Amino acid sequence: MDICPKCNKVVLSDYKFCPKCGYSLTGQPAPVQEPGKDESSIGSISFFNVAQELSSSSNLDELLSKISHSVEDILNADRSSVMLLDGSGKNLYFKSASGEDILKKLKVPLGKGIAGWIAQNRKSEIVNDPYNDERFCPDTDKKTGYRTNSIIGVPMIANNNLIGVVEAINKKSGDFTKQDLDTLTGFAGLAAVIINSTLAQTDQKNTFSNMMDFMVMGIEALGTPEPTPKGHSWNMARHISQIGEKLGLPNKTIQKIHRAALLHDIGFLGAENPKLVGLNIDIDLTPENRYRLHPLIGGEMVKGIKMLKELKPIIAAHHRYRDGTGFPENIPTDTITPEIEIISILEYYYMAGSKEKVDPAKFSPQVYKAFSETIT
């Protein structure tokens, strides 16, 4: 692959024109497509349109579906499949396959069939007469009733790790060619990187979610001196989305407030074990003063965690109000954002025990209105 000197986009080495900006890579003017004339199924424009679309996908199932459809469009194939390597590293499984739902229940051992051979040897392959190829396994055709007449497949590899295999089945006109293979190879490389990144993000989110659950369970197990019901943090969190939407907050901000709701009382863990969390707190503090410190302690605890540090201002001020009351007293009221107010008004509500006891004067009118409409 090369780099376009005008827009710095990656282009395949045999391209004459940049598909993004039209810059001539050979000194010749870019061709004008004739009206009504279709693009080549392996055209550069199609490739980069696909690349842009795939890069915008964050959901793995959606991503793999796009990959399958894109393979069929680019290579003019009747069907396609994306097979991923399972956790054992010994089998491929159909994560996305057009035509037959039954395929998604099948596994292909490495070394078995064309796809298994491609995965085991990490080599691309074209088979335009599969029934005369000793590697071909007709079991899938027998189960689906679909006849495979031609196959082109490429291993998806990222960071030298096998991710899976992408295949196109039955070219609609003629045989699969070396040019098709070159196109699919570039496409599979792109797909492998994106799939690998998406899988890593999914693992990270799962780890993060489990970590959050463990911390909340720790807070619940310890208990707090506040007059709040069991499951207080989870109760607060379930209202965040509705209040945030009423205030017109973006989804990313709502997700942040949701995490803050779950962890807003984490400071009680630090107050009981200040040395364990690296805080220098006088152990002879009265229970009342220790209680009033828990928002600041909580803020200090999360600021050192990369994925949680943005929660510090919300956690630190969740008992501070716009009318100047609450604590910690040294937090200026003009720094109290709607993000903080959503947590503080829900905290106030659960501590007071009823909606009628929530003082509207302590909160901005728009936050109180959103809260009042949510808590019925």
C-alpha positions in Angstrom: 0.0 0.0 0.0 1.0 3.6 -0.6 0.2 7.0 0.8 -1.5 9.7 -1.3 0.8 12.8 -1.3 -2.2 15.1 -1.3 -4.5 13.9 1.5 -2.3 11.3 3.2 -4.8 8.5 2.7 -3.6 4.9 2.4 -4.1 3.6 -1.2 -3.4 0.2 -2.7 -0.1 0.1 -4.5 -1.7 -0.6 -7.9 -4.1 2.3 -7.8 -3.7 5.1 -10.3 -5.9 7.6 -8.5 -6.6 8.4 -4.8 -10.2 7.3 -4.2 -10.6 9.9 -1.5 -9.4 13.1 -3.2 -9.0 12.0 -6.8 -5.3 13.0 -6.9 -3.5 11.3 -9.8 -0.8 9.0 -8.6 0.6 8.7 -12.2 0.4 12.3 -13.3 -2.7 11.6 -15.4 -6.1 13.3 -14.8 -8.6 11.2 -12.9 -11.1 9.4 -15.1 -14.7 10.5 -15.2 -17.2 7.7 -14.7 -19.6 7.4 -17.6 -23.3 7.9 -16.7 -25.0 4.6 -15.9 -21.7 2.7 -15.7 -21.3 0.6 -12.6 -18.1 0.7 -10.6 -15.8 -2.3 -10.7 -16.8 -4.7 -7.9 -13.2 -4.5 -6.7 -12.9 -0.8 -7.3 -10.9 1.4 -5.0 -13.8 3.7 -4.2 -15.8 0.7 -2.9 -12.9 -0.4 -0.8 -12.4 2.9 1.0 -16.1 3.5 1.5 -16.2 0.1 3.2 -13.1 1.0 5.3 -14.7 4.2 6.5 -18.0 2.4 7.3 -16.3 -0.4 9.2 -14.3 2.1 11.3 -17.5 3.7 12.5 -18.9 0.4 14.0 -18.5 -0.3 17.7 -20.8 -3.2 18.1 -19.1 -6.5 17.2 -22.2 -8.2 15.7 -23.0 -5.1 13.6 -19.3 -4.9 12.5 -19.2 -8.5 11.4 -22.5 -8.2 9.5 -21.1 -5.2 7.6 -17.9 -7.1 6.8 -20.0 -10.0 5.3 -22.1 -7.7 3.2 -19.1 -5.7 2.1 -17.2 -8.8 1.0 -20.1 -9.9 -1.2 -20.4 -6.4 -2.8 -16.8 -5.9 -3.5 -16.1 -9.4 -4.9 -19.5 -9.9 -6.5 -20.1 -13.0 -4.5 -23.3 -14.8 -3.8 -22.5 -15.5 -0.1 -19.8 -14.8 2.5 -18.8 -15.7 6.0 -16.7 -14.4 8.8 -15.3 -17.1 11.1 -13.5 -16.3 14.3 -11.1 -18.4 16.3 -12.7 -19.8 19.5 -11.2 -19.6 23.0 -9.5 -23.0 22.6 -7.6 -21.9 19.5 -8.6 -25.2 17.9 -11.8 -24.3 16.1 -13.4 -21.7 13.9 -17.0 -20.7 14.5 -19.3 -18.8 12.1 -19.9 -15.5 13.7 -21.5 -14.0 10.6 -22.7 -15.9 7.6 -25.2 -15.0 4.9 -27.7 -17.4 3.6 -28.1 -20.1 6.3 -28.7 -19.6 10.1 -27.6 -23.2 10.7 -24.0 -22.2 9.9 -23.8 -20.1 13.1 -24.2 -23.4 15.1 -21.3 -25.1 13.3 -17.7 -25.3 14.2 -14.8 -25.9 11.8 -11.7 -27.6 13.3 -8.4 -26.1 12.2 -7.1 -28.1 9.3 -10.5 -29.3 8.2 -12.0 -28.0 5.0 -10.8 -25.0 3.0 -11.4 -22.5 5.9 -9.7 -24.8 8.4 -6.7 -25.2 6.0 -6.5 -21.4 5.6 -6.5 -20.8 9.3 -4.0 -23.6 10.1 -1.5 -22.5 7.4 -2.3 -18.8 7.6 -2.4 -18.6 3.9 -4.9 -17.2 1.5 -6.5 -19.5 -1.1 -8.7 -19.5 -4.2 -10.5 -22.7 -5.0 -12.7 -22.5 -8.2 -13.5 -26.2 -8.3 -13.9 -27.2 -4.6 -15.4 -30.7 -5.2 -12.2 -31.7 -7.0 -10.0 -30.3 -4.2 -9.1 -32.9 -1.5 -9.1 -30.3 1.2 -12.8 -29.4 0.6 -15.3 -30.8 3.1 -18.8 -31.1 1.6 -20.5 -31.6 5.0 -21.7 -28.0 5.2 -23.3 -28.2 1.8 -25.0 -31.4 2.8 -26.4 -29.7 5.9 -27.6 -26.6 4.2 -28.5 -27.9 0.7 -26.4 -25.1 -0.8 -23.7 -26.1 -3.4 -20.4 -24.4 -3.2 -18.9 -23.8 -6.7 -16.1 -21.5 -5.9 -14.3 -20.2 -2.7 -11.9 -17.4 -1.9 -10.6 -17.1 1.6 -8.1 -15.1 3.6 -6.9 -15.4 7.2 -7.5 -12.4 9.4 -4.3 -11.6 11.3 -3.6 -8.8 13.8 -0.4 -8.4 15.8 0.7 -11.8 14.4 -2.4 -13.3 16.1 -4.9 -15.3 14.1 -8.4 -13.7 14.5 -10.3 -15.8 12.0 -11.0 -16.3 8.3 -13.1 -14.3 5.9 -14.5 -16.1 2.9 -16.6 -15.3 -0.2 -18.6 -18.1 -1.8 -19.7 -18.5 -5.5 -18.7 -15.6 -7.7 -21.7 -14.5 -9.6 -19.8 -14.3 -12.9 -16.6 -16.2 -13.8 -14.0 -17.4 -11.4 -12.3 -15.7 -8.5 -9.0 -14.2 -9.6 -5.7 -13.1 -8.3 -6.9 -9.5 -8.3 -9.9 -10.6 -6.1 -7.4 -12.2 -3.8 -5.3 -9.1 -3.5 -8.4 -7.0 -2.8 -9.7 -9.5 -0.1 -6.3 -9.7 1.5 -6.2 -5.9 2.0 -9.7 -6.0 3.2 -9.1 -8.8 5.6 -6.1 -7.0 7.1 -8.3 -4.0 7.8 -11.1 -6.1 9.2 -8.7 -8.0 11.5 -7.4 -4.8 13.1 -10.9 -3.5 13.7 -12.2 -6.8 15.0 -9.2 -7.2 17.3 -9.7 -3.7 18.6 -13.5 -4.2 19.1 -12.9 -7.5 21.0 -10.3 -5.8 23.2 -12.7 -3.0 24.0 -15.4 -5.5 24.8 -13.1 -7.3 27.2 -12.1 -4.0 28.8 -15.8 -3.0 29.3 -16.6 -6.4 30.8 -13.6 -6.1 33.2 -14.6 -2.5 34.1 -18.2 -3.5 34.7 -17.2 -6.3 37.0 -14.8 -4.1 38.8 -17.6 -1.5 39.4 -19.9 -4.3 40.7 -17.3 -5.5 43.2 -16.7 -2.0 44.5 -20.4 -1.3 45.0 -20.8 -4.6 46.7 -17.9 -3.6 49.0 -19.6 -0.4 49.9 -22.9 -2.2 50.5 -21.2 -4.8 52.7 -19.5 -2.2 54.8 -22.6 -0.1 55.3 -22.8 3.6 55.8 -24.0 5.9 58.6 -26.5 7.4 56.2 -30.3 6.6 56.6 -30.5 5.1 53.2 -32.1 1.8 52.2 -30.1 -1.3 51.1 -29.1 -1.1 47.5 -29.0 2.7 47.7 -26.3 3.2 45.0 -28.1 0.9 42.5 -31.4 2.7 43.3 -29.9 6.0 42.5 -28.3 4.8 39.3 -31.5 3.6 37.8 -32.9 7.1 37.7 -29.9 8.7 36.1 -30.8 8.0 32.4 -34.3 9.5 32.6 -33.2 12.6 34.5 -30.2 13.1 32.2 -32.4 12.8 29.1 -34.9 15.3 30.5 -32.0 17.8 30.9 -30.8 17.1 27.3 -27.4 15.7 28.4 -25.4 13.6 25.9 -25.2 9.9 26.3 -21.6 10.0 27.3 -22.3 12.4 30.1 -25.2 10.3 31.3 -23.0 7.2 31.4 -20.5 9.2 33.5 -23.1 10.3 36.0 -24.4 6.7 36.2 -20.9 5.5 37.2 -20.7 8.3 39.7 -24.0 7.2 41.2 -22.8 3.7 41.7 -19.5 4.9 43.4 -20.6 8.1 45.1 -20.2 6.5 48.6 -16.8 4.8 47.9 -15.2 7.3 50.3 -16.6 5.3 53.2 -14.2 2.5 52.3 -11.3 4.9 52.4 -12.5 6.6 55.6 -12.3 3.2 57.4 -8.9 2.2 55.9 -7.2 5.5 54.9 -3.7 4.0 54.8 -4.8 1.2 52.5 -5.8 3.8 49.9 -2.7 6.1 50.5 -4.5 8.9 52.3 -3.1 10.7 55.3 -6.2 11.1 57.6 -6.2 11.7 61.3 -7.5 8.4 62.8 -8.7 10.3 65.8 -11.4 12.2 63.9 -14.9 12.1 65.4 -17.4 9.9 63.5 -19.2 13.1 62.4 -16.1 14.7 60.9 -15.1 11.4 59.3 -18.6 11.2 57.8 -18.3 14.8 56.4 -15.0 13.8 54.8 -16.2 10.8 52.8 -17.0 12.8 49.6 -13.5 14.2 49.4 -11.9 10.8 50.3 -14.0 9.2 47.5 -12.8 11.9 45.0 -9.2 11.2 46.0 -9.7 7.4 45.6 -11.0 7.6 42.1 -8.7 10.3 40.7 -5.8 7.8 40.4 -7.8 5.4 38.3 -7.6 6.3 34.7 -11.2 5.1 33.8 -12.7 6.8 36.9 -10.8 10.0 37.4 -13.4 12.1 35.6 -15.8 11.2 38.4 -13.8 13.0 41.1 -15.7 16.4 41.0 -19.1 14.6 41.1 -18.2 12.3 44.0 -16.4 15.1 45.9 -19.4 17.4 45.8 -22.4 15.0 46.1 -23.4 16.5 49.4 -22.9 20.2 48.4 -25.8 22.3 47.2 -26.3 25.5 45.1 -27.7 27.5 48.0 -24.3 27.2 49.8 -25.3 24.5 52.3 -24.0 21.0 52.6 -20.4 19.8 52.6 -17.5 20.0 51.9 -17.9 23.8 52.5 -14.8 24.7 50.5 -16.3 23.7 47.2 -17.5 26.9 45.5 -21.2 26.8 44.6 -20.5 28.2 41.1 -18.6 25.0 40.3 -21.7 22.8 41.0 -22.7 21.5 37.6 -25.9 19.7 36.6 -23.9 16.4 36.7 -23.2 17.0 40.4 -26.7 18.2 41.1 -28.3 15.0 39.7 -26.4 12.9 42.2 -26.9 15.4 45.1 -30.6 15.7 44.6 -31.0 11.9 44.5 -28.8 11.5 47.5 -31.0 14.1 49.3 -34.1 12.3 48.3 -33.1 8.9 49.5 -31.8 10.3 52.8 -34.9 12.4 53.4 -37.1 9.4 52.7 -39.7 11.1 50.5 -40.0 13.4 47.5 -42.0 16.0 49.5 -39.0 16.5 51.8 -36.6 17.6 49.0 -36.1 21.4 49.3 -36.3 22.9 45.8 -34.3 25.9 46.9 -31.1 23.8 47.2 -31.1 23.0 43.5 -31.3 24.7 40.1 -34.9 24.9 38.8 -34.2 22.7 35.7 -32.6 19.9 37.8 -35.4 20.0 40.3 -38.0 19.9 37.5 -36.3 16.9 35.8 -36.0 15.1 39.2 -39.6 15.9 40.1 -40.9 14.5 36.8 -38.9 11.4 37.2 -39.7 10.5 40.8 -43.4 10.0 40.8 
